[in-house]
Amino acid sequence: MQKQVTILTGDPTVIPIAEMQLNPLGIEEMMEWVATHRPECLPEDTSNWQALFPHDLTDKGRPLTANELLVELCGRKCYDSFGLKAGKKTNAEYIKNTQESDPPHASIMYSAKMTFFFAGISRRVSHELIRNYVGADRDFEGSPAQESTRFTHHYGFFIMPPRYLGDTTRFSVKTRQQRFAESMQQAYDNYLQMVEFEVEQYIKQNGVAPTGMEKKRIYEAASSFLPHQAETSLMWTTNPIAAAKFFKERENPAADLEMQRFAKTWRRVCVARWPNLWPQSWIKRD
């Protein structure tokens, strides 16, 4: 069994696949509660939950996302400052104001959740991501669901270290890119050969192909032949505070080069999708 490896050199894949959704009926029930306790805090027109916001539910012609509205709603509920009595601030202005104070009103930002699909990153970078950022979601972290090397057959894609991109320096006879590609091919050949050998031995002994736990045992052992630069994919659920912290730390020039590329791509996707959730001074807008 042989297969030519694929060496990836471009930006990683970052795809938003889920986010929070507002429940209008629930918001209207909350309005009824406020009406029985602090009626003066509600707008005159309470026929529609959208009246809680003293602005249009758009931003420069773009419909505001549920995540952006949820953060604002959480902030306004802290003080029951709804409708025109709250002033005519836009969603962006309101969120920015809450995050510019010292300390910022960070708790409202945790309510917004977003889930991403990541691919085109190495298992080495995913390990750094999980090693440094996994924990309780409210503690600046995220919730990962990463592709298994026990249940899946690796497809032979590997991430070229950014340091080697554009490299024309000769190292002995071959360039670093050539050496890297050959090393990944050899490692992947070893992986495939070990899987094939183990499966053949199992069939000889049992008369059928391995399934279930026996198949997992074969793949978990064979995965030890895969180098850190093997591509992986995962799902990641997080919040704006956690992501902003990650961008600040991992776009820093001192960070790992592949991690910098990943952080930059992820940040661009986030800012494009939820622009009002990133008022921090270090968030770039390129």
N, C-alpha and C positions, 0 to 999 in steps of 0.2 A: 504494500500500500504506500503510494507516494503522492504528494500534492505540492505544487509550487506555492510557497508562502506569498502573502500580499503584505507589502510594507506601506503603512499609512504615513503621510507627511503633512496632511492638511489640518485644518481646525477640527476640533471634536464636534460631536453631535449633541446639541442641547435643545430638547423639545418640551415645552410646557404641555402637560397632558391632563391636569386637573387643578382646580382651584375652588375657593369657597363660593357658595351660592346663597344669596339672600332669600329669606322666607318671608314674603310680604305679609302673609296672614299673621305670622308670629310678631312681626314688627308692629302691626296694627293692634295686636293684643297688648303689647308693651305700651303703646300709646294710651290705651284704655287705663292701664295701671297708673301711668303718669297723671292722667286726668283726674284720678281719684286722690292723688297725693299732692301734686304740684301743678294744678291746671294752668297757673300763670306762666309756666315754662313752655307750654305748647303754642304753636301758631294758631291763629284764629280759624284757619281752615284745617280741620283734622279728618277730612273725608278721604284723604289719600296719604299713605305712608311717605310718599316722596316729599310732602310738605315739611317734613322734619328737617330737610336740608335747605338752607337759605340761598340756594343757587340752582342752576340747571344741572341736570345729571349728565352733563357733557363736559369735555375739556378740550378746547380748541377744535371743536367739531368731532371729537372722538368720544363715543359713549364711555362713561366711567365704568370701570370694572367693579364687580361685587367686592373684591378684596379692598379696593380703594374706599368704596363707600362704607364697608364694614369697619375699617379702621377709624374713619371719621365718626361713624355712629357710636362706636365704643367710647371715643373721646367725649362726644357730646353727652352721652348718657352719664358719664362720671359726674357731670355738673348740671345735667338736665338743661342744657343750653340748646334748645331747638328753635327752628324756624327763624323768623326775622328778628326775634329778640336776641338771637345769637350773633347778629351782624352778618353782613353780606360777604363773607369770605368764601373763596372758591375751595374746592376739595384740596387742591395742591397747597394753597395758602394755609389752610387749617392744619394739615398734616405737618407741613414744614414748621409752623409755629410750635406745635407740640414737641417736635424733635430738636428745636434749637435751644430750648431751655437747659439749664444746668442744675440738676440732672435732667435728661429728657424724659418725657412721658412715654417710656418704652413699652409699658405693659400693653397698651392698645395695639401695638404693632405685632404682638404675638398672635393675635386673633386671626390675622390673615395667614392662610396656609396655601402653599402651592406645591404641586408634585411635578417632577421633571423626569424625562428619560434621558440618560446620558449614555453615550457610546463614543468610540474613537479615542478612548483614553486607555492607558496601560493599567495593568493590575497593580503596578508599583504606585502610580498616582492614586488609584482608588484606595489602596491601602493607607496612603498618607491622609486621604480624605476621611476615611473611617477612623484611623488612629487618632487624628487630631480633633474631629468634629462630631463624633457620634456620642450621644448621651440623651438626657432628657431634653425634649424639644424646646422647653422653655429656658434651657440653659445654653442658649446659642448653638444648638445642635440640629441634627436632622435624623430622619428615619430611613435607613437604606434597605433595599431589597435587591441584592446583587446576583447576577447570573452565577449559577453553580458550575463548578468544574467536576462535580460528581455525577450530575444528572445530564449534562450536555457534553457533546463531542466538540472540542474546540475546532474552529473552522480555519485556523491558520493565518489570522491577521495579526500584525505586530506594528507597534508604534515606533517610528524612527525618532530617537532623541533629538530635540530641536538643535542641540549643539552641533550635530552632524549635518544639518541641512545647509546646502550651499557649500559644503566642504570640498575643497579641491586640493587640500594638503595631502601629500603622499606619506603614508605611514608604512614603512618598509616598501613593499611594492604596490599595495592596494590602498585605496582611499578608505576612510573610516566608514563611509556609507556601504561600500562593498563588503568590508569585514563584518559590519553589523548584519547585513542581509544574509551573508553566508552562515553566520553564527545562528541566526533565527531559523534558517532552513535546516541546519544540522539538528538543532534542538527539537524542531517540529517533526523531523524524520524519526528521531528517537522516540518521541511521544507516540507517533502513529505505529511504529514498529512494536512498541511495548503493548499497546492496545491490541494490535493484531495477534501478537504472540499469545497474550493472555486469553483472548477469545478462542483461538485455535486449541490451546491446551484444555480449556474448559469443555469445549465440544468433544474432544477426544475422550475425556474422562466421563462425560455425562450424556453425550449423544444429542444434546440440544444447546442452543445458544444461551449464554447467561442472561438473566433478567433480574429485576429487583435488586436485592442487597448484593448479590454476587457481581452484577454489572457495576454497581456503585463502587464496590471494592476495587474493581479493575481500574476504573477511571480516577478514583481518588489517588491511587498509587501512581498512575501514569501522569497525572497532572504535575507531579514533581519535576518532570522534564520540561515543563513550560517555563520560559524565563519571565522575569518581571515585566518585560515590555510586551507581553501578549495582550492583545486588546481584550477589554471587558466591557460589559454594559450593565447598567443598574437603574433602578428607580430611586428617587430621593425626594422625600417630603420635608419641607422646611418652612421658614417664615422670613419676613423682611429683615428682622434684626440679625438672624443667623447668617443670611446671605450677605448683608452689608459688612458684617464682621469678616466673613470669608474673603470678600472682594478686597477689603482693606489690607488684609494680611497676605493674600496670595497673588495680588497684582504687584506687590512690592518687588523691586528689582533684586532683592536678596532671596526671593522665593525660587523654588525649583522651576526651571524653564518650561517644562511641559505643564506644570501646575499653573504658571503665569498665563500660558496660552488658554488653558481651560477656564481659569477665572475670568479672563477678559471676554471670552466668548459667552460665558454664562451671564456675566454682568450686562452685556449688550442685549441679550435676550430678555432679561428681567426689566431693564430700563425701557425697552421698546413695548413690553406688554403691560407693565404697571408703572408708568413714569412717576406718578405722584408718591410712590412708596419709598423713594430713594432720595430724600432731601439732604442726606449727609454730605458734608463738604468734600469728602474724599471720593464720592461716586462720580466717575467720569461720564461724559455724555458724547463720546466720539462714536 
